[in-house]
Every structure is written in structure tokens, then in C-alpha cells.
Amino acid sequence: MLTYELSEKNKYYDLYRRIREDILKGRLKCGEKLPGKRALAAHLGVSVITVQTAYEQLLAEGYVTSAERKGYFVADVDVGRPSSFSGAEESGRMPQGTDSAYGGREDRGGYTLDLVTGVAPAELFPFSVWAKLMRRTLSEEGEHLLARVPADGDFALKSSIAAYLYRSRGVSVDPRCIVIGSGAENLYGTIVQLLGREREYAVENPGYGSVSRTYALNGARCLPISVGESGADCGEVEKTGACALHISPSHQYPTGAIMPAANRARLLNWAESRGAYIIEDDYDSEYRLFGKPLQTMLGMNGDRVIYINTFSKTLAPSMRMGYMALPPALYDRFCALFGGAANSVPLFEQKTLAQMLDGGYFERHVNRMKNYYRGVRKKLLSAVDMLTCRKEVIETGGGLHLTLRLPDSASDGEIKAAAKRAGVRIKCLSDYLIAPRDGCGGTAVINYSGATSEKIDAALAIYLGGGV
């Protein structure tokens, strides 16, 4: 039986790395059978999925082979080149200052718990499924994967996304009008080129900083629109001459506000009367942890709404794939402007993702993630309850962040300083302002997408131990 002390935070990677090291150094011989997944998991005190993910990664990279109903066996690997496995990984640690493939930096400034930029733990990524679908894509597509990708993306993936939107959100979208892009910022830049540079774009304030930055970098002028409990202020929008309004009506970042149907209809009427567009950024719609997903504005008026979403939160930030559903008139303009260009997302990844969507793997993965985050949220709220100061949790059951109002705090700087003493990195609403405004002080933004129960317990121990 393999015996390892799995001390790294990403246990699947630690196990994968140690088995790989034993194979490369000849401690595990060619043809030797690896322990069964359940037996090894019990022996090491880890989950079966941790072992399975490590085995599937080894299989995908060719270090082991598998036989149905027999298990995994060490492959014939040349071990005569020790230099191919040396340096930082030999020591069992990622190189200093290097991001892991999925979980981001292990340590940002020595914080125990990062509630600002965290992403899902690496072991939650469906490595085994993705590896299997990659192999299937290679087998089925072969040389076609070397072909040039149309500017709007592979039609198979566009069709898969359209079918997924119908299943998950009840929205009918013409696959032809879907455009694949390499992440949200890439799509924002494309929108500016479609609607016009040096025009005015209304954006939420406070809001997600990359939205206004990307528009500005592409020559647009951003108009800040105040966000309250009901989302963007409709009255402020109606007073603008903007050609577009960029909002997240189902779960605004960072306030968490949900826009009521009446306000959505009012803004759609504004867009219709002005010939403007609503850019509906549905960045975390998959993570409505309680209740059914909310209606999209796209489903209310497909002629005036540009719908955007990505796979950064559900799969991985490094997987630079997003999409937008354009009104037919804008899609025709897209073809006129970009028809001669090639899409920036590799066809291999597009075909693999299409298989993941069509086979139901993506939805099963999202359901597992939601169950995981329900547990993290419960742990986090229990920890918040133990804070001795006056506080008010503000959340709407959607997304992976909430806000915490602290009425007795002297300043936002003091809130962040107190959190830092407990080893916690946070930001406040005021940090997300793109223009000055009142009413945003004394509220912390708690992004728990990268939190784990262990990290929450560690930070709470510092707090209760007198670290604050």
C-alpha cells in the first residue's frame, strides 16, 4: 500500500505528484498495479474523489494505464532523465510566486483566509471528466481540430450553449447569434466595437472594476449609475444619453442586489425608446444556492439585450471561455466587422466543452459545486455569528458573496485592519466605487468562492485567540 503524508492544501495534486515521483524514480515499476481507489482513500484518510482525480491526471499524462474492472497500472516511462523532475516540484511545493493551475496563489500576503479573489479549491475541478472528454474529442475530431475557427466560434459549442440556456434558464436563443470569446473582458471590448467607440456606456457604481476599465481602454466613456437595494437606479439611467447599460440584475457585484421585475421592464422600455442596449452580465447565475434561477432580461426582450456569461467561476479562471448572445441585428453587424477574423479560443477546448454540456457533465459538476458552497456558506455564517461586534448579514441566496454591515466601525480602513489581524483579507463596498458617492461606508464584501471550512476555522481560531 502506498503511504504518503499529504501535507499540501491541494491533496489531489500532492498525491498525484508523489505517485509521479515514485514512477519517475523507479520506485514504482512498469506494470505494477496501483491500490484501488477506495482502499487508498481509506488508508490515506482522504476522499475517494481525491484519489480518483490524482489517478485520472496520471492517466491523462501517460504515467499510468487503466484496464476496465482491473484498475490502474504503472506505464512504461523512461526514468533515465532525473533532470525532468527536479526543482520546485521535487521539494513538494509550488515555486515561490507561482500560481497553481486552478486554485490561484496559495498565499496572498500571508492571509489565512482570502475573501477577495479566491477561486474554488483545485480538487473540485472535474479533472477526470475533462480528461476523458479531451481524449474523446481527439479520437472523434482528429485532424479537424487543426482547422481555422470562425470568428463567432464553433457552431457545435454555440448549439450546446443554446440548449443549455434553454434547460437551465428557460431562454430560447438562436445558436447562430451566440459569439464565443476568450473571457469576459474580450467580449466587453467586442461590444464597444459593435456599438461604437467614444460613446457613453452606463455602468454600476459600486461595480466590478474590470467592466469600466475595459470599456475605457476601448475608448468608451463610462457613466456611473448608483446601485441601491433594487439594483441600478432607473431614474439616473433615464437621464443619460448612453448607448448601453451594463448591469448584473440577478445578483449585482458587489452589493448582491436583485433587480425587481418592474425595474427590469422600465429599463427595457428605456432601451427600446432610445435605441440603446442592456448588457446583461449573468456572471454567477449558476450559483443561486437556494430557489430557482431568476428570469433573465434576455428572456424579456431579446432585441434589446446582449447576454454575457463565462465559465470562469463554474470551471476555472484559467479556462478563458465566455459567450454572449447578440440580438440578430447586432450579430449581422458582428459578421460584417469580424467575419474575416479567426476566433481566439482553441477549437480543441471548444469541442471538449461542447461535449461536457451535451453529456450533462457540466450540470452535474455545477450541482456538486453548489452543494459544496452551501456547506462553506453555512460554516462562514456560523463564524460571523461568533463576532462580538454589532453586524448585519445582507444576502439574497444567490452567488458566492454576501455583504456584512458593521454599523459601529470607525472606518472602512479599520474594518480591513481588524480582519487582517485575524488573517483575513477582505474589501469593502467603498473599494468598488468607480466614482465618489455616499452611503457605501461600513460594509464589508465577503467573497467566499475560495474559502474552505478549514481556512474559516483557522481564521476564527486567531480571532477567538485574541489576534484581533
VOKENU-812234 format. One line per field, with one value per residue (C-alpha): residue in one letter; x, y, z. Coordinates in pm, 1 decimal. Layout:
BEGIN
type = (A, ...);
east = (X, ...);
north = (Y, ...);
up = (Z, ...);
// end
This chain:
BEGIN
type = (M, L, T, Y, E, L, S, E, K, N, K, Y, Y, D, L, Y, R, R, I, R, E, D, I, L, K, G, R, L, K, C, G, E, K, L, P, G, K, R, A, L, A, A, H, L, G, V, S, V, I, T, V, Q, T, A, Y, E, Q, L, L, A, E, G, Y, V, T, S, A, E, R, K, G, Y, F, V, A, D, V, D, V, G, R, P, S, S, F, S, G, A, E, E, S, G, R, M, P, Q, G, T, D, S, A, Y, G, G, R, E, D, R, G, G, Y, T, L, D, L, V, T, G, V, A, P, A, E, L, F, P, F, S, V, W, A, K, L, M, R, R, T, L, S, E, E, G, E, H, L, L, A, R, V, P, A, D, G, D, F, A, L, K, S, S, I, A, A, Y, L, Y, R, S, R, G, V, S, V, D, P, R, C, I, V, I, G, S, G, A, E, N, L, Y, G, T, I, V, Q, L, L, G, R, E, R, E, Y, A, V, E, N, P, G, Y, G, S, V, S, R, T, Y, A, L, N, G, A, R, C, L, P, I, S, V, G, E, S, G, A, D, C, G, E, V, E, K, T, G, A, C, A, L, H, I, S, P, S, H, Q, Y, P, T, G, A, I, M, P, A, A, N, R, A, R, L, L, N, W, A, E, S, R, G, A, Y, I, I, E, D, D, Y, D, S, E, Y, R, L, F, G, K, P, L, Q, T, M, L, G, M, N, G, D, R, V, I, Y, I, N, T, F, S, K, T, L, A, P, S, M, R, M, G, Y, M, A, L, P, P, A, L, Y, D, R, F, C, A, L, F, G, G, A, A, N, S, V, P, L, F, E, Q, K, T, L, A, Q, M, L, D, G, G, Y, F, E, R, H, V, N, R, M, K, N, Y, Y, R, G, V, R, K, K, L, L, S, A, V, D, M, L, T, C, R, K, E, V, I, E, T, G, G, G, L, H, L, T, L, R, L, P, D, S, A, S, D, G, E, I, K, A, A, A, K, R, A, G, V, R, I, K, C, L, S, D, Y, L, I, A, P, R, D, G, C, G, G, T, A, V, I, N, Y, S, G, A, T, S, E, K, I, D, A, A, L, A, I, Y, L, G, G, G, V);
east = (0.0, 124.6, 193.0, 228.8, 194.5, -27.3, 65.6, -20.8, -353.4, -441.7, -435.1, -516.1, -213.2, 8.3, -92.2, -53.3, 290.3, 415.1, 299.4, 451.0, 780.1, 782.3, 721.1, 993.0, 1246.2, 1167.9, 1020.8, 700.9, 784.2, 631.3, 321.9, 283.0, -82.0, -179.2, -404.1, -780.0, -927.7, -1140.0, -866.4, -606.5, -850.2, -921.5, -550.2, -453.5, -758.5, -875.3, -1185.3, -1226.9, -1263.6, -920.2, -761.5, -967.1, -866.4, -498.2, -524.3, -706.9, -442.0, -169.4, -367.1, -415.0, -41.3, 55.6, 217.7, -34.9, -266.2, -607.5, -797.1, -1171.9, -1261.3, -894.6, -764.5, -463.8, -112.4, 222.8, 307.2, 644.1, 804.8, 1168.0, 1320.0, 1670.2, 1633.9, 1623.9, 1650.3, 1299.0, 1164.0, 1354.8, 1341.7, 1034.1, 811.4, 1080.0, 1051.1, 675.6, 596.2, 493.5, 767.2, 758.9, 524.9, 373.0, 1.6, -139.4, -341.5, -677.7, -660.0, -465.9, -186.7, -170.7, -79.5, -159.1, 43.9, 30.1, -350.8, -511.3, -840.0, -876.0, -1229.9, -1145.9, -1004.4, -1035.4, -1138.7, -1260.0, -1013.5, -831.8, -969.6, -1321.3, -1230.0, -1363.4, -1021.9, -1127.4, -1428.7, -1233.0, -950.4, -1196.1, -1373.0, -1040.9, -946.0, -1285.2, -1250.9, -910.2, -1045.8, -1359.5, -1232.2, -873.6, -726.6, -1036.3, -903.8, -635.0, -891.4, -944.5, -1222.6, -1486.7, -1487.7, -1801.9, -1681.5, -1750.3, -2115.2, -2126.5, -2039.7, -2280.9, -2559.7, -2465.1, -2475.9, -2814.8, -2952.8, -2803.6, -2958.2, -3297.2, -3259.1, -3119.4, -3283.3, -3580.5, -3447.9, -3469.4, -3164.4, -3077.2, -2739.2, -2633.1, -2642.0, -2409.2, -2048.4, -1766.8, -1487.5, -1178.9, -1327.7, -1548.8, -1302.1, -1260.7, -1638.0, -1668.0, -1414.3, -1607.5, -1926.7, -1758.7, -1654.9, -2010.1, -2187.9, -1925.0, -1613.4, -1611.6, -1976.5, -2121.8, -2172.5, -2361.9, -2205.2, -2293.6, -2143.9, -2019.7, -1938.6, -1691.1, -1384.0, -1282.6, -1609.1, -1542.1, -1167.1, -1219.6, -1471.5, -1241.3, -943.5, -1151.6, -1227.4, -1569.1, -1676.4, -1825.9, -2117.2, -2154.1, -2508.0, -2584.0, -2674.9, -2919.6, -3121.7, -3311.7, -3006.3, -2919.0, -3111.2, -3358.7, -3405.1, -3033.6, -3022.2, -3310.9, -3129.5, -2825.4, -2755.4, -2579.9, -2586.6, -2578.1, -2625.5, -2406.6, -2576.8, -2597.5, -2968.7, -2982.8, -2701.9, -2512.7, -2147.7, -2057.6, -2387.5, -2569.7, -2881.9, -3152.6, -3342.0, -3722.4, -3922.0, -4079.3, -3737.4, -3620.5, -3923.2, -3864.2, -3505.6, -3605.1, -3856.8, -3577.1, -3357.4, -3639.7, -3723.0, -3359.0, -3236.1, -2994.2, -2893.3, -2891.9, -2573.0, -2689.4, -2383.1, -2503.3, -2161.4, -2271.8, -2621.6, -2529.5, -2467.3, -2812.0, -2782.1, -3146.7, -3455.6, -3480.7, -3270.6, -3416.8, -3565.0, -3318.1, -3374.0, -3280.3, -3598.7, -3799.0, -3667.8, -3415.1, -3393.1, -3250.6, -3039.2, -2682.0, -2644.2, -2295.2, -2168.4, -1841.3, -1714.0, -1457.3, -1649.8, -1800.7, -1487.2, -1169.5, -1047.6, -765.7, -1020.5, -1066.8, -1402.2, -1711.1, -2001.8, -2257.2, -2598.1, -2648.1, -2971.5, -2997.6, -2920.4, -2601.0, -2498.2, -2518.4, -2301.2, -2054.9, -2024.8, -1968.7, -1691.7, -1519.7, -1624.8, -1274.2, -1107.9, -1046.6, -1183.2, -931.0, -1042.3, -875.4, -1110.8, -994.4, -1125.3, -1448.2, -1523.8, -1443.7, -1668.9, -1949.8, -1926.6, -1931.5, -2251.8, -2423.2, -2343.9, -2486.7, -2143.0, -2142.4, -2473.4, -2372.5, -2049.3, -2239.6, -2473.8, -2174.2, -2023.6, -2348.0, -2364.8, -2005.0, -2066.2, -2380.4, -2156.2, -1895.8, -2168.7, -2311.3, -1969.0, -1899.9, -2230.0, -2163.1, -1825.0, -1983.2, -2231.2, -1937.6, -1811.9, -1869.1, -1944.0, -2282.3, -2335.5, -2596.6, -2558.0, -2712.0, -2757.2, -3014.2, -2943.5, -2753.7, -2390.6, -2081.2, -2057.7, -2253.0, -2213.6, -2166.2, -2278.5, -2080.7, -2255.3, -2014.6, -1696.2, -1487.5, -1392.8, -1355.4, -982.8, -1041.3, -1267.4, -994.0, -725.3, -924.8, -981.7, -611.7, -523.4, -731.9, -552.2, -848.4, -828.6, -1145.6, -1261.2, -1540.9, -1813.4, -1619.3, -1331.7, -1558.6, -1666.5, -1579.1, -1694.8, -1748.1, -2090.2, -2239.2, -2388.0, -2123.6, -1926.0, -1916.8, -1993.6, -1756.8, -1783.6, -1740.5, -1642.6, -1630.2, -1563.6, -1214.1, -1298.5, -1283.0, -1409.9, -1050.1, -948.4, -1256.1, -1180.2, -817.8, -915.0, -1177.3, -919.0, -694.3, -986.7, -1101.1, -741.9, -704.6, -547.7, -796.0);
north = (0.0, 349.9, 556.6, 933.2, 1227.7, 1457.4, 1792.6, 2024.2, 2207.0, 2062.7, 1698.7, 1554.3, 1737.3, 1627.4, 1262.7, 1287.1, 1446.9, 1183.7, 889.9, 1050.7, 1097.8, 731.0, 627.3, 854.8, 742.5, 374.5, 307.9, 202.6, -43.9, -75.0, -294.4, -263.8, -232.6, 73.8, 28.2, 52.3, 399.6, 322.5, 128.3, 400.4, 672.8, 493.3, 429.4, 793.6, 944.6, 1137.1, 1127.0, 877.5, 1164.7, 1295.7, 961.5, 931.3, 1281.2, 1204.6, 874.2, 1035.2, 1305.7, 1041.0, 853.9, 1165.0, 1237.7, 878.8, 778.3, 500.2, 285.6, 151.5, -168.9, -194.6, -369.6, -431.7, -92.3, 127.4, 8.6, 186.5, 266.6, 215.8, 554.9, 643.0, 717.6, 786.0, 1164.8, 1286.7, 1646.5, 1619.4, 1600.9, 1842.1, 2185.7, 2323.2, 2017.9, 1785.7, 1965.1, 1917.1, 2287.3, 2520.8, 2769.0, 3091.4, 3341.1, 3088.1, 3034.4, 2684.3, 2586.5, 2623.5, 2741.5, 3064.7, 3167.0, 2960.8, 3262.1, 3627.9, 3834.0, 3575.9, 3574.9, 3265.0, 3333.1, 3534.1, 3669.7, 3889.6, 3694.3, 3330.1, 3060.8, 2707.1, 2456.4, 2264.8, 1926.5, 2042.8, 2076.1, 1772.8, 1662.5, 1304.6, 1414.0, 1680.4, 1436.4, 1175.1, 1426.1, 1555.8, 1204.3, 1155.1, 1485.4, 1383.5, 1048.3, 1181.3, 1506.3, 1419.4, 1645.3, 1866.9, 2020.8, 2190.7, 2382.7, 2757.3, 2853.6, 3100.9, 3443.4, 3369.3, 3028.9, 2663.2, 2601.5, 2280.0, 2472.3, 2753.1, 2496.8, 2330.7, 2665.0, 2748.4, 2413.1, 2466.2, 2813.7, 2665.6, 2385.8, 2599.4, 2938.3, 2866.2, 3107.1, 3032.3, 3164.3, 3123.3, 2939.9, 3141.2, 3462.0, 3329.6, 3451.3, 3267.7, 3477.5, 3431.9, 3561.8, 3849.3, 4131.0, 4011.2, 4021.8, 4368.9, 4500.5, 4342.3, 4513.5, 4855.4, 4790.5, 4684.7, 4979.3, 5244.5, 5387.7, 5722.1, 5676.0, 5668.2, 5341.4, 5341.4, 5115.1, 5024.1, 5216.8, 5043.5, 4775.3, 4520.7, 4722.6, 4538.5, 4639.9, 5014.6, 4966.8, 4754.0, 4993.5, 5287.4, 5105.6, 5057.0, 5427.5, 5439.5, 5695.3, 5537.2, 5697.3, 5576.7, 5474.3, 5441.5, 5094.4, 5051.6, 4768.0, 4727.3, 4744.9, 5024.5, 5349.7, 5364.2, 5739.5, 5803.6, 5575.7, 5757.3, 6089.2, 5965.2, 5964.0, 5627.7, 5379.8, 5088.6, 4999.0, 4724.4, 4557.8, 4231.5, 4228.5, 3881.6, 3933.0, 4259.4, 4267.7, 4375.8, 4474.8, 4149.4, 4345.8, 4174.3, 4396.3, 4353.7, 4277.5, 4624.0, 4790.0, 4548.7, 4631.1, 5002.9, 4976.1, 4767.1, 5038.8, 5295.5, 5088.5, 5046.4, 5415.7, 5527.7, 5258.6, 5155.2, 4811.6, 4638.3, 4436.0, 4164.6, 4025.5, 3697.7, 3618.5, 3383.5, 3269.7, 2902.3, 2964.4, 3051.1, 2830.4, 2846.6, 2862.8, 2858.3, 3075.2, 3417.8, 3522.7, 3681.1, 4015.3, 3836.0, 3632.1, 3952.6, 4128.6, 3957.8, 4255.7, 4496.6, 4268.3, 4146.7, 3848.9, 3761.5, 3472.7, 3282.6, 2951.6, 3116.1, 3062.3, 2724.7, 2561.4, 2766.4, 3126.1, 2995.3, 2849.2, 3166.4, 3089.7, 3304.2, 3376.2, 3639.4, 3611.9, 3903.0, 4046.0, 3942.5, 4294.2, 4312.0, 3964.1, 4071.5, 4370.2, 4138.9, 3927.3, 4238.0, 4363.7, 4041.3, 3783.1, 3759.8, 3705.1, 3380.5, 3302.0, 3333.1, 3020.8, 2693.2, 2457.0, 2166.2, 2336.6, 2443.7, 2089.8, 1944.7, 2193.3, 2117.8, 1750.5, 1843.2, 2043.4, 1789.5, 1494.2, 1654.6, 1657.2, 2033.9, 2045.3, 1759.0, 1943.0, 2263.0, 2073.5, 1930.4, 2276.8, 2421.0, 2152.8, 2229.4, 2603.5, 2556.1, 2392.4, 2671.6, 2936.3, 2764.1, 2749.3, 3112.9, 3236.7, 3040.9, 3211.9, 3554.7, 3484.1, 3449.6, 3801.9, 4013.3, 4339.3, 4451.7, 4322.4, 4261.2, 3999.7, 4103.3, 3829.1, 3711.8, 3339.2, 3377.2, 3388.8, 3328.8, 3655.5, 3848.7, 4178.4, 4239.3, 4572.4, 4684.8, 4997.8, 5063.0, 5058.6, 5374.3, 5348.0, 5100.2, 5106.9, 4986.6, 4705.4, 4576.9, 4622.3, 4422.9, 4146.8, 4141.5, 4087.6, 3770.9, 3666.3, 3755.2, 3956.4, 4149.6, 4455.3, 4699.4, 4840.8, 5165.2, 4979.1, 4909.2, 5268.3, 5399.5, 5749.9, 5906.1, 5862.4, 5847.3, 5550.0, 5288.0, 5300.0, 5043.8, 4739.8, 4450.8, 4239.6, 3869.2, 3668.2, 3305.6, 3140.5, 3038.6, 2966.1, 2623.7, 2505.8, 2458.3, 2814.0, 2957.8, 2759.1, 2875.0, 3242.5, 3206.3, 3045.4, 3351.0, 3581.4, 3390.6, 3355.2, 3728.5, 3803.3, 4088.1);
up = (0.0, -85.6, 224.2, 191.9, 427.6, 220.3, 368.7, 78.0, 70.0, -272.4, -167.4, -509.7, -654.1, -367.4, -419.7, -798.3, -760.7, -514.0, -726.2, -1034.1, -847.8, -745.5, -1106.5, -1247.8, -987.8, -1043.9, -700.9, -876.3, -1154.2, -1500.3, -1485.1, -1108.4, -1002.5, -800.9, -495.5, -550.8, -514.2, -208.0, -33.3, -88.4, 15.5, 343.2, 400.7, 344.9, 513.6, 206.3, -10.9, -293.0, -539.8, -434.3, -526.2, -843.3, -957.0, -895.3, -1085.0, -1377.3, -1400.3, -1408.2, -1673.0, -1887.1, -1875.3, -1956.9, -1627.4, -1570.3, -1781.6, -1689.9, -1760.2, -1711.4, -1384.5, -1315.0, -1206.6, -1275.9, -1365.9, -1390.6, -1751.9, -1921.5, -1850.6, -1918.1, -1576.0, -1703.3, -1701.4, -1340.7, -1458.3, -1599.1, -1247.0, -1030.9, -878.6, -709.3, -763.8, -626.1, -296.1, -293.6, -318.8, -594.8, -693.1, -496.2, -657.4, -898.6, -934.5, -931.7, -1235.4, -1065.3, -708.2, -755.2, -521.5, -206.2, -0.4, -71.9, 170.2, 448.2, 482.6, 628.1, 451.3, 128.4, 88.7, -209.7, -502.0, -402.4, -650.1, -593.7, -445.9, -719.7, -617.7, -711.6, -1078.9, -1274.0, -1396.6, -1470.1, -1675.8, -1862.9, -1939.3, -2066.2, -2289.2, -2423.6, -2526.2, -2688.1, -2873.4, -3007.4, -3116.2, -3284.1, -3434.2, -3526.6, -3793.5, -3794.4, -3470.1, -3679.3, -3884.0, -3858.6, -3616.1, -3744.5, -3578.9, -3378.3, -3258.2, -3330.5, -3417.8, -3213.4, -2896.5, -2987.7, -3023.8, -2694.2, -2512.6, -2665.3, -2548.0, -2201.2, -2172.0, -2255.4, -1999.7, -1719.3, -1775.1, -1998.8, -2263.7, -2635.3, -2818.7, -3184.6, -3177.5, -3479.6, -3269.0, -2997.1, -3006.8, -2825.7, -2674.2, -2459.0, -2134.9, -2027.1, -2098.6, -2456.6, -2504.2, -2345.6, -2597.0, -2883.1, -2765.3, -2775.7, -3133.9, -3221.1, -3057.8, -3118.7, -2960.0, -2781.4, -2686.4, -2336.9, -2151.0, -1821.5, -1557.0, -1199.4, -906.4, -697.7, -950.2, -1077.7, -1171.3, -1487.4, -1658.0, -1653.9, -1708.3, -2018.6, -2169.3, -2104.3, -2257.9, -2571.0, -2599.0, -2431.5, -2171.2, -1859.9, -1674.9, -1312.8, -1212.0, -840.4, -716.1, -428.7, -279.4, -608.7, -831.7, -1072.9, -1028.3, -1318.9, -1285.8, -1328.7, -1631.9, -1800.0, -1768.6, -1960.1, -2329.2, -2301.3, -2587.5, -2343.1, -1976.6, -1829.8, -1531.0, -1336.5, -1248.0, -1092.2, -840.2, -858.0, -763.5, -501.7, -333.8, -410.7, -509.0, -715.5, -958.0, -935.1, -1248.8, -1260.7, -1274.6, -1542.3, -1755.9, -1702.4, -1821.9, -2122.4, -2214.1, -2183.8, -2415.1, -2665.6, -2673.2, -2701.5, -2937.3, -2661.8, -2533.6, -2196.3, -2141.9, -1902.7, -1725.7, -1573.2, -1424.0, -1143.0, -1239.0, -1188.8, -819.6, -696.6, -389.2, -283.3, -501.2, -877.4, -1111.5, -1173.5, -1505.2, -1744.1, -1911.7, -2231.9, -2194.8, -2159.5, -2471.7, -2697.1, -2934.3, -2677.8, -2457.3, -2500.9, -2267.2, -2135.3, -1925.0, -1882.5, -1748.4, -1518.7, -1195.4, -1277.2, -1420.9, -1380.8, -1426.4, -1644.8, -1885.2, -2085.7, -2241.3, -2236.4, -2464.3, -2549.9, -2713.6, -2952.1, -3093.8, -3461.4, -3588.3, -3381.6, -3488.1, -3851.3, -3766.4, -3587.2, -3903.2, -4114.0, -3883.5, -3782.0, -4041.0, -4181.7, -3843.6, -3654.8, -3310.0, -3025.7, -2833.5, -2946.8, -3129.1, -2911.4, -2598.1, -2767.1, -2885.1, -2542.1, -2364.4, -2610.1, -2514.8, -2147.5, -2194.4, -2420.9, -2195.8, -1881.2, -1715.4, -1671.9, -1486.9, -1259.7, -1183.4, -1103.1, -869.7, -682.4, -656.7, -522.6, -254.9, -159.5, -135.0, 71.9, 329.0, 307.7, 340.5, 648.8, 810.8, 723.5, 868.3, 1187.9, 1214.5, 1156.0, 1436.7, 1675.0, 1608.4, 1916.4, 1731.5, 1600.8, 1248.4, 981.7, 708.7, 377.3, 117.8, -132.6, -166.6, -490.8, -593.0, -386.3, -197.4, 61.4, 240.2, 611.5, 752.4, 1059.6, 1192.5, 1479.7, 1270.8, 1277.9, 910.1, 625.6, 687.4, 1044.8, 919.2, 688.9, 951.9, 1209.0, 954.6, 869.5, 1234.7, 1216.2, 898.7, 675.6, 353.7, 267.8, 78.1, 149.7, -73.4, -96.6, -265.3, -563.3, -627.2, -971.6, -872.1, -526.4, -364.6, -17.1, 164.6, 92.2, 417.5, 697.3, 479.9, 411.1, 95.2, 171.9, -136.6, -22.2, -359.5, -244.1, 118.7, 278.4, 616.3, 729.3, 638.4, 808.2, 1125.3, 1119.6, 1090.6, 1363.0, 1593.3, 1550.4, 1624.2, 1934.8, 2047.6, 2077.2, 1741.0, 1685.7);
// end
